């Protein structure tokens, strides 16, 4: 039998975990003692002690639940006071006949026989929330789940923008908004001009990455793989669903709130991690090769003495990716900065917008360069042709890699293709343009189990065929989309971006200065087991299958 547990002398001094541990131990010891065939006086005494301890623990646990409920109720009442709600009890109704009844009425009645005096029992102290808090910390989690929330959720972490040293009018490390950034750059530029030149940092901003998406050792392939897996987890998407609306919780998206002119939204969306140094080492996922890892041994093989093959697990080498520097540099005239500061401010505001767009375009171009090209044959229309291509590639990738049913595929369409699909739908026979909506397009792809993205600025169509300096007069003749397992492509970014101004003596000759200089370390972490760039010929004529006879295979269609 196991060693007897040590019974506490005061259960109120123990925390919840200790109470649960002693309760389980007492039950186990009592079960062992009661199962013995021979019971001694000592065993019987021990079982009484165990039963008393269990009863005391249960009583204490019930008291703690009651105390936690009282504490939670008191907190809710205090929160109501903070919000300004009136928590005082209502006054008695004016028409209540007992409200104004004289107190002497009861005394005027016949006196009742005097009761026999009994010794007064000591009054039990009233249990209040403040008194309950004297015991070990109460667990309010269980009782709060049944109560409405009265206090707002804490705000989500946002990008931190802080002032650098020697920025006139700002304390080092002070939080800034984008208006402060523009004023700080102008002030620092003026100060450097007065000082005869130099380089001055104005601000720095950091993205709020969770701890599990930060790489601290760029040379560690296991750490890089673990961080990439955490960032690309399906649970980080809204409702944990890759097909649901919303996107990856990319920290840099909070930067968009500080820009008020152009908008770096509707860009390629991918999970992000923070890179501590100039690169990352990681292991790519492997594709399941069923035929190589398994075998079938028949009776004929056994008679022939054939050996059963055994698959040898390979030792893969880690993949290493190095950062590229993506930056922005603006030059301006000193007189322009002095007499037309609004123009300088416009470019300073939009510089980081352009920076974010360029980061996404650069990394997406890298994804296209490493993807497997697939060219679909000419069929008909636009939406039906692209739908058929997505359906075929999704089915092929699922079968090729034995993907789980819960593993969705991401499909990245150029943003303009949504309007292309709507045009194709509106031109179909019997379809009125007013009956076509964007949800019709999204709903069409949902049964395929893919997550659709509509991203702006994607090559090669932009800016060659659409979005160029010359207005477009026709839709592009082909559409390219990227398809890969969800979370397979991850964006790596540096920890901090610094913005500054430069007054160089060589530029004084032309009365110019560097109004803004910034750069950021970015890298594409490609952990996708299969990434394909699919080219589909499109023509939004509204043509459907009922109007065109399609021959499948070599046989004649009948």
C-alpha positions as CSV (number, residue, x, y, z in Angstrom):
1,X,0.0,0.0,0.0
2,X,1.2,3.5,-0.7
3,X,2.6,5.8,2.0
4,X,-0.1,7.5,4.1
5,X,-0.7,11.1,3.1
6,X,-0.1,13.9,5.6
7,X,-3.4,15.3,6.7
8,X,-3.5,19.1,7.2
9,X,-4.5,20.6,10.5
10,X,-6.0,23.7,8.8
11,X,-7.5,23.3,5.3
12,X,-8.3,27.0,5.0
13,X,-4.5,27.7,4.7
14,X,-4.2,25.6,1.6
15,X,-4.7,26.8,-2.0
16,X,-7.1,25.1,-4.4
17,X,-4.5,22.8,-6.0
18,X,-3.3,21.6,-2.6
19,X,-6.9,20.9,-1.5
20,X,-7.6,18.9,-4.7
21,X,-4.3,16.9,-4.3
22,X,-5.0,16.0,-0.6
23,X,-8.6,15.1,-1.5
24,X,-7.5,12.7,-4.2
25,X,-4.9,11.2,-1.9
26,X,-7.3,10.8,1.0
27,X,-9.8,9.0,-1.3
28,X,-7.1,6.7,-2.6
29,X,-5.8,5.8,0.9
30,X,-9.4,5.3,2.2
31,X,-10.1,2.9,-0.7
32,X,-7.0,0.9,0.0
33,X,-7.8,0.6,3.7
34,X,-11.4,-0.3,3.3
35,X,-10.5,-3.0,0.8
36,X,-8.4,-4.9,3.3
37,X,-9.8,-8.2,4.7
38,X,-8.5,-7.5,8.2
39,X,-9.1,-4.1,9.9
40,X,-7.3,-3.0,13.0
41,X,-8.2,-0.3,15.5
42,X,-5.5,1.9,14.0
43,X,-6.9,1.4,10.5
44,X,-10.4,2.2,11.6
45,X,-9.1,5.3,13.4
46,X,-7.2,6.3,10.2
47,X,-10.3,5.9,8.1
48,X,-12.3,8.2,10.5
49,X,-9.5,10.8,10.1
50,X,-9.6,10.5,6.4
51,X,-13.4,10.8,6.3
52,X,-13.3,13.9,8.5
53,X,-10.6,15.5,6.3
54,X,-12.5,14.8,3.1
55,X,-15.6,16.3,4.7
56,X,-13.7,19.4,5.8
57,X,-12.1,19.8,2.3
58,X,-15.5,19.6,0.6
59,X,-16.9,22.1,3.0
60,X,-14.0,24.5,2.4
61,X,-14.3,24.1,-1.4
62,X,-18.0,24.9,-1.2
63,X,-17.3,27.9,1.0
64,X,-14.7,29.1,-1.5
65,X,-17.1,28.9,-4.4
66,X,-19.6,30.9,-2.4
67,X,-17.0,33.4,-1.5
68,X,-15.9,33.7,-5.1
69,X,-19.5,34.3,-6.2
70,X,-19.8,37.1,-3.6
71,X,-16.5,38.6,-4.7
72,X,-17.5,38.5,-8.3
73,X,-20.9,40.1,-7.5
74,X,-19.2,42.8,-5.5
75,X,-16.8,43.5,-8.4
76,X,-19.7,43.8,-10.8
77,X,-21.4,46.2,-8.4
78,X,-18.3,48.3,-8.2
79,X,-17.9,48.3,-12.0
80,X,-21.5,49.5,-12.2
81,X,-20.6,52.4,-9.9
82,X,-17.6,53.2,-12.1
83,X,-19.9,53.4,-15.2
84,X,-22.2,55.7,-13.3
85,X,-25.1,53.3,-13.0
86,X,-27.4,53.7,-9.9
87,X,-27.2,50.6,-7.8
88,X,-29.3,51.9,-4.8
89,X,-32.5,50.0,-4.0
90,X,-35.8,51.4,-5.1
91,X,-37.9,53.4,-2.6
92,X,-41.1,51.8,-1.3
93,X,-44.2,52.5,-3.4
94,X,-46.2,55.5,-2.4
95,X,-49.5,53.6,-2.3
96,X,-48.1,50.9,0.0
97,X,-50.5,50.9,3.0
98,X,-47.8,49.5,5.3
99,X,-45.3,52.2,4.5
100,X,-46.9,54.9,6.7
101,X,-48.4,52.6,9.3
102,X,-47.5,53.8,12.9
103,X,-45.1,51.7,14.8
104,X,-47.4,51.6,17.8
105,X,-49.9,49.4,16.0
106,X,-48.1,46.3,16.9
107,X,-47.6,47.4,20.5
108,X,-51.3,48.1,20.9
109,X,-52.2,44.4,20.4
110,X,-52.6,42.0,23.2
111,X,-49.3,41.1,24.6
112,X,-48.2,37.6,23.8
113,X,-46.9,35.3,26.6
114,X,-43.3,36.1,27.4
115,X,-41.0,33.4,25.9
116,X,-38.7,31.4,28.1
117,X,-35.3,33.0,27.9
118,X,-32.6,30.9,26.3
119,X,-28.9,31.5,26.4
120,X,-28.0,33.6,23.4
121,X,-26.0,31.7,20.8
122,X,-23.0,33.5,19.4
123,X,-23.9,35.3,16.2
124,X,-22.2,33.8,13.2
125,X,-20.1,36.5,11.5
126,X,-21.5,37.7,8.3
127,X,-19.5,36.5,5.3
128,X,-18.6,39.3,3.0
129,X,-16.5,39.5,-0.1
130,X,-13.8,41.4,1.7
131,X,-13.7,38.8,4.5
132,X,-13.6,36.0,1.9
133,X,-10.6,37.5,0.3
134,X,-8.6,36.9,3.5
135,X,-8.2,33.2,2.5
136,X,-6.0,32.1,-0.4
137,X,-6.7,33.8,-3.7
138,X,-10.2,33.0,-5.1
139,X,-10.7,31.5,-8.5
140,X,-13.2,33.8,-10.2
141,X,-12.9,32.2,-13.6
142,X,-15.7,29.7,-13.2
143,X,-18.2,32.1,-11.6
144,X,-17.5,34.9,-14.1
145,X,-18.4,32.8,-17.1
146,X,-22.0,33.0,-16.0
147,X,-22.0,36.7,-15.5
148,X,-22.2,39.5,-18.1
149,X,-19.1,41.5,-18.9
150,X,-19.3,45.1,-17.8
151,X,-15.7,46.2,-18.4
152,X,-14.3,46.5,-22.0
153,X,-11.8,44.0,-23.3
154,X,-8.2,45.3,-23.2
155,X,-7.2,46.9,-26.5
156,X,-5.2,44.8,-29.0
157,X,-1.5,45.6,-29.2
158,X,-0.6,48.2,-31.8
159,X,2.5,49.4,-33.5
160,X,4.6,51.5,-31.2
161,X,6.0,54.7,-32.6
162,X,8.4,56.6,-30.4
163,X,10.6,59.7,-30.7
164,X,14.3,59.4,-31.0
165,X,16.9,61.5,-29.1
166,X,17.4,65.2,-30.0
167,X,14.1,65.7,-31.8
168,X,13.2,69.3,-31.0
169,X,9.9,69.5,-29.0
170,X,9.7,65.8,-28.1
171,X,10.9,63.8,-25.2
172,X,13.0,60.7,-26.2
173,X,10.9,57.6,-26.2
174,X,7.6,59.5,-26.2
175,X,4.7,58.0,-28.1
176,X,3.9,59.7,-31.4
177,X,1.2,59.7,-34.0
178,X,1.8,60.3,-37.6
179,X,1.2,64.1,-37.4
180,X,3.9,64.2,-34.7
181,X,6.2,62.2,-37.0
182,X,5.9,64.8,-39.8
183,X,6.5,67.7,-37.4
184,X,9.4,65.9,-35.9
185,X,11.1,65.2,-39.2
186,X,10.7,68.9,-40.2
187,X,12.0,70.1,-36.8
188,X,15.0,67.8,-37.0
189,X,15.8,68.8,-40.6
190,X,15.7,72.5,-39.5
191,X,18.0,71.8,-36.6
192,X,20.5,69.9,-38.7
193,X,20.5,72.7,-41.3
194,X,21.3,75.3,-38.6
195,X,24.1,73.0,-37.2
196,X,25.7,72.8,-40.6
197,X,24.7,69.2,-41.5
198,X,24.6,65.8,-40.1
199,X,22.4,62.7,-39.7
200,X,19.5,62.6,-37.3
201,X,17.2,59.8,-36.3
202,X,13.6,61.0,-35.8
203,X,11.5,58.0,-34.8
204,X,11.5,54.2,-34.5
205,X,8.5,51.9,-34.6
206,X,8.1,48.3,-33.6
207,X,5.5,45.7,-34.6
208,X,3.8,43.9,-31.7
209,X,4.8,40.3,-32.3
210,X,3.6,37.7,-29.8
211,X,6.5,35.8,-28.1
212,X,5.8,32.6,-30.0
213,X,6.4,34.4,-33.4
214,X,9.8,35.9,-32.5
215,X,13.0,34.3,-33.7
216,X,15.9,34.9,-31.2
217,X,18.5,32.6,-32.8
218,X,18.7,32.9,-36.6
219,X,21.1,30.0,-36.8
220,X,18.8,27.5,-35.0
221,X,16.8,25.6,-37.6
222,X,14.6,23.9,-35.0
223,X,13.7,27.3,-33.5
224,X,13.0,28.8,-36.9
225,X,10.8,25.9,-37.8
226,X,8.9,26.1,-34.5
227,X,8.3,29.8,-34.8
228,X,7.1,29.4,-38.4
229,X,4.7,26.7,-37.4
230,X,3.3,28.9,-34.6
231,X,2.7,31.8,-36.9
232,X,1.0,29.7,-39.6
233,X,-1.2,27.8,-37.2
234,X,-4.8,27.7,-38.4
235,X,-6.0,28.7,-34.9
236,X,-4.7,32.2,-35.4
237,X,-7.3,32.9,-38.1
238,X,-10.8,34.2,-37.2
239,X,-12.9,31.4,-35.7
240,X,-9.9,29.1,-36.4
241,X,-11.3,28.7,-39.9
242,X,-9.3,29.4,-43.1
243,X,-12.4,29.8,-45.1
244,X,-13.9,32.4,-42.7
245,X,-13.8,36.1,-43.4
246,X,-10.8,38.0,-42.1
247,X,-7.1,37.1,-42.4
248,X,-3.9,36.2,-40.7
249,X,-3.2,38.2,-37.6
250,X,-0.3,40.1,-39.2
251,X,1.1,42.6,-36.7
252,X,2.1,45.2,-39.3
253,X,-1.5,45.7,-40.3
254,X,-1.9,48.0,-37.2
255,X,0.4,50.4,-39.0
256,X,-2.3,51.2,-41.4
257,X,-4.2,53.2,-38.8
258,X,-1.6,55.9,-38.7
259,X,-1.8,56.8,-42.3
260,X,-4.7,59.0,-43.5
261,X,-4.0,59.5,-47.3
262,X,-3.3,56.4,-49.3
263,X,-4.2,53.0,-48.0
264,X,-2.0,50.0,-48.0
265,X,-4.9,47.6,-47.6
266,X,-6.1,44.8,-49.8
267,X,-2.5,43.6,-50.0
268,X,-1.3,40.0,-50.0
269,X,-2.0,38.6,-46.5
270,X,0.3,36.1,-44.9
271,X,1.4,35.2,-41.3
272,X,4.4,37.1,-40.0
273,X,7.3,36.4,-37.7
274,X,10.0,38.7,-36.3
275,X,13.5,38.1,-37.3
276,X,16.2,39.0,-34.7
277,X,19.1,38.9,-37.2
278,X,19.7,38.9,-40.9
279,X,18.1,35.6,-41.8
280,X,16.5,32.3,-40.7
281,X,17.2,28.6,-40.9
282,X,14.3,26.2,-40.9
283,X,13.1,22.8,-42.1
284,X,10.6,22.5,-44.8
285,X,7.7,20.1,-44.4
286,X,7.9,16.8,-46.2
287,X,5.4,15.3,-48.6
288,X,4.0,11.9,-47.7
289,X,5.2,9.2,-50.2
290,X,2.8,6.3,-49.5
291,X,4.3,4.0,-52.2
292,X,7.8,4.4,-50.9
293,X,7.0,4.0,-47.2
294,X,4.7,1.0,-47.5
295,X,4.8,-2.4,-49.2
296,X,2.6,-5.4,-50.1
297,X,4.1,-8.9,-49.7
298,X,2.2,-11.6,-51.5
299,X,2.4,-15.3,-51.2
300,X,4.2,-15.5,-54.5
301,X,6.8,-13.0,-53.1
302,X,7.2,-15.2,-50.0
303,X,7.7,-18.4,-52.2
304,X,10.2,-16.5,-54.3
305,X,12.1,-15.4,-51.3
306,X,11.7,-11.7,-52.1
307,X,12.7,-9.3,-49.3
308,X,10.3,-6.9,-47.7
309,X,11.6,-3.4,-48.5
310,X,12.3,-0.9,-45.7
311,X,12.2,2.8,-46.2
312,X,15.2,4.7,-44.7
313,X,14.4,8.0,-43.2
314,X,16.6,10.7,-44.8
315,X,18.4,13.4,-42.9
316,X,17.3,16.7,-44.6
317,X,19.4,19.8,-44.6
318,X,17.8,23.0,-43.2
319,X,16.8,25.7,-45.6
320,X,18.3,29.1,-45.0
321,X,16.8,32.4,-46.2
322,X,18.5,35.8,-46.0
323,X,16.9,39.2,-45.5
324,X,16.5,41.7,-48.3
325,X,16.6,45.4,-47.4
326,X,13.5,47.3,-48.5
327,X,13.6,51.0,-47.9
328,X,12.5,54.4,-48.8
329,X,14.6,57.6,-49.4
330,X,13.2,61.0,-50.1
331,X,15.2,64.1,-51.1
332,X,13.7,67.6,-51.0
333,X,14.8,71.2,-51.5
334,X,15.5,73.3,-48.4
335,X,13.4,76.1,-49.7
336,X,10.6,73.7,-50.5
337,X,10.7,72.5,-46.9
338,X,10.6,76.1,-45.7
339,X,7.9,77.5,-47.9
340,X,5.8,74.6,-49.0
341,X,5.8,72.2,-45.9
342,X,2.4,70.8,-46.9
343,X,4.0,69.1,-50.0
344,X,6.8,67.6,-47.9
345,X,4.2,66.4,-45.3
346,X,2.2,64.6,-48.1
347,X,5.3,62.7,-49.2
348,X,6.4,61.9,-45.7
349,X,3.0,60.6,-44.8
350,X,2.8,58.4,-47.9
351,X,6.4,57.2,-47.7
352,X,5.5,54.4,-45.3
353,X,2.4,53.5,-47.2
354,X,4.6,53.0,-50.3
355,X,7.1,51.1,-48.2
356,X,4.4,48.6,-47.0
357,X,3.1,48.1,-50.5
358,X,6.6,47.5,-51.8
359,X,7.3,44.9,-49.1
360,X,4.3,42.9,-50.0
361,X,5.0,43.1,-53.8
362,X,8.6,42.1,-53.4
363,X,7.8,39.0,-51.2
364,X,4.9,38.0,-53.5
365,X,7.3,38.2,-56.5
366,X,9.7,35.9,-54.7
367,X,6.8,33.4,-54.1
368,X,5.9,33.5,-57.8
369,X,9.6,32.9,-58.8
370,X,9.8,29.7,-56.7
371,X,6.3,28.4,-57.5
372,X,5.7,25.6,-59.9
373,X,4.1,27.1,-63.1
374,X,0.9,25.5,-64.4
375,X,-0.7,26.7,-67.6
376,X,-4.4,25.8,-68.2
377,X,-5.8,25.3,-71.7
378,X,-8.2,27.8,-73.3
379,X,-11.8,27.1,-72.4
380,X,-14.5,29.7,-72.2
381,X,-15.5,32.8,-70.2
382,X,-13.7,34.0,-67.2
383,X,-15.3,32.8,-63.9
384,X,-16.1,29.3,-65.1
385,X,-12.5,28.9,-66.5
386,X,-10.9,30.1,-63.2
387,X,-13.3,28.0,-61.1
388,X,-12.4,24.9,-63.0
389,X,-8.7,25.6,-62.6
390,X,-9.0,26.2,-58.9
391,X,-11.1,23.0,-58.4
392,X,-8.7,20.9,-60.5
393,X,-5.5,22.2,-58.7
394,X,-7.0,21.8,-55.3
395,X,-8.1,18.2,-56.0
396,X,-4.7,17.4,-57.4
397,X,-2.7,18.9,-54.5
398,X,-4.9,17.1,-51.9
399,X,-4.5,13.8,-53.6
400,X,-0.8,14.3,-54.3
401,X,0.1,15.1,-50.7
402,X,-2.6,13.3,-48.8
403,X,-3.7,16.5,-47.2
404,X,-6.1,16.4,-44.2
405,X,-9.7,17.4,-44.7
406,X,-9.1,20.3,-42.2
407,X,-6.2,21.6,-44.2
408,X,-7.4,24.3,-46.5
409,X,-5.6,25.8,-49.5
410,X,-5.0,29.5,-49.9
411,X,-5.8,31.0,-53.3
412,X,-4.4,34.5,-54.0
413,X,-6.3,36.3,-56.9
414,X,-5.3,39.7,-58.2
415,X,-7.8,42.3,-56.8
416,X,-9.0,43.3,-60.2
417,X,-10.1,39.7,-61.0
418,X,-13.2,40.2,-58.7
419,X,-14.5,42.8,-61.1
420,X,-13.6,40.6,-64.0
421,X,-15.7,37.8,-62.6
422,X,-18.6,40.1,-61.9
423,X,-18.5,41.3,-65.5
424,X,-18.5,37.8,-66.7
425,X,-21.5,37.0,-64.5
426,X,-23.4,40.1,-65.6
427,X,-23.0,39.1,-69.3
428,X,-24.6,35.7,-69.0
429,X,-27.9,35.0,-70.6
430,X,-30.8,35.7,-68.3
431,X,-28.7,37.5,-65.8
432,X,-29.3,41.1,-64.9
433,X,-26.2,43.2,-63.7
434,X,-28.2,44.4,-60.7
435,X,-28.6,40.8,-59.5
436,X,-24.8,40.2,-59.3
437,X,-22.9,40.8,-56.1
438,X,-19.4,40.1,-54.8
439,X,-20.8,37.5,-52.4
440,X,-21.9,35.4,-55.4
441,X,-18.3,35.1,-56.4
442,X,-17.1,34.3,-52.9
443,X,-19.9,31.7,-52.3
444,X,-18.9,30.0,-55.6
445,X,-15.4,29.0,-54.3
446,X,-16.5,28.2,-50.7
447,X,-17.5,24.5,-51.4
448,X,-14.0,23.9,-52.7
449,X,-12.5,24.4,-49.2
450,X,-10.2,27.1,-50.3
451,X,-9.5,30.5,-48.7
452,X,-9.7,33.3,-51.3
453,X,-7.6,36.5,-51.1
454,X,-8.1,39.5,-53.4
455,X,-4.7,41.3,-53.4
456,X,-3.8,44.6,-55.1
457,X,-0.6,45.3,-57.0
458,X,0.2,41.7,-58.0
459,X,2.5,41.1,-61.0
460,X,2.5,40.3,-63.9
461,X,-0.7,42.0,-64.9
462,X,-0.1,45.0,-62.7
463,X,1.0,47.5,-64.0
464,X,1.5,46.0,-67.5
465,X,-2.1,45.4,-68.4
466,X,-4.1,47.1,-65.7
467,X,-3.2,49.8,-63.3
468,X,-0.7,51.4,-65.7
469,X,-0.3,55.1,-66.4
470,X,-2.5,54.7,-69.5
471,X,-6.2,53.9,-68.7
472,X,-7.1,50.3,-69.5
473,X,-9.6,49.7,-72.3
474,X,-9.9,45.9,-72.0
475,X,-9.4,43.1,-69.5
476,X,-6.1,41.2,-69.5
477,X,-6.3,38.1,-71.6
478,X,-5.0,35.8,-68.9
479,X,-5.2,35.6,-65.1
480,X,-2.5,34.3,-62.7
481,X,-3.3,33.0,-59.3
482,X,-1.2,31.5,-56.5
483,X,-2.3,28.4,-54.7
484,X,-0.6,26.7,-51.7
485,X,-1.4,25.0,-48.4
486,X,-2.6,27.6,-45.9
487,X,0.2,29.1,-43.8
488,X,2.9,27.6,-46.0
489,X,4.3,31.1,-46.9
490,X,5.4,33.2,-44.0
491,X,6.7,36.8,-44.0
492,X,9.8,37.5,-41.9
493,X,10.4,41.1,-40.8
494,X,12.9,42.9,-38.7
495,X,12.3,44.0,-35.2
496,X,12.5,47.8,-35.7
497,X,12.4,50.4,-38.4
498,X,14.2,53.7,-37.9
499,X,13.3,56.9,-39.8
500,X,15.7,59.8,-40.0
501,X,16.8,62.9,-42.0
502,X,20.2,63.7,-43.4
503,X,21.8,67.1,-44.1
504,X,24.8,66.3,-46.2
505,X,27.4,69.0,-46.9
506,X,27.6,67.8,-50.5
507,X,23.9,68.5,-51.0
508,X,24.2,72.0,-49.6
509,X,25.6,73.0,-52.9
510,X,22.3,72.3,-54.6
511,X,20.3,73.4,-51.5
512,X,18.9,70.0,-51.0
513,X,18.7,67.5,-48.1
514,X,17.5,63.9,-47.5
515,X,14.0,64.4,-46.0
516,X,13.5,60.7,-45.1
517,X,15.6,57.5,-45.0
518,X,14.4,54.2,-43.7
519,X,15.0,50.5,-44.4
520,X,13.7,47.2,-43.1
521,X,14.9,43.6,-43.2
522,X,12.3,41.3,-44.9
523,X,12.4,37.7,-46.0
524,X,10.0,35.1,-47.4
525,X,10.0,31.9,-45.3
526,X,8.8,29.3,-47.8
527,X,7.6,26.3,-45.8
528,X,5.0,25.2,-48.4
529,X,5.1,21.6,-49.5
530,X,3.6,22.7,-52.9
531,X,3.2,26.2,-54.3
532,X,1.8,26.6,-57.8
533,X,1.3,29.7,-60.0
534,X,-1.6,28.9,-62.3
535,X,-2.2,30.8,-65.6
536,X,-5.7,30.7,-67.0
537,X,-6.8,32.3,-70.3
538,X,-9.9,34.5,-69.6
539,X,-12.4,36.4,-71.6
540,X,-15.4,37.8,-69.7
541,X,-18.0,37.1,-72.5
542,X,-20.6,35.5,-70.2
543,X,-20.3,32.3,-72.2
544,X,-21.4,29.2,-70.4
545,X,-21.2,25.4,-70.9
546,X,-24.7,25.2,-72.4
547,X,-23.5,27.3,-75.3
548,X,-20.3,25.4,-76.1
549,X,-19.8,21.7,-76.7
550,X,-16.7,20.5,-74.8
551,X,-15.0,17.3,-75.9
552,X,-13.5,15.3,-73.0
553,X,-10.5,13.1,-73.9
554,X,-9.9,11.6,-77.3
555,X,-13.4,10.3,-78.0
556,X,-16.1,12.2,-79.9
557,X,-18.7,14.0,-77.8
558,X,-22.2,12.8,-78.4
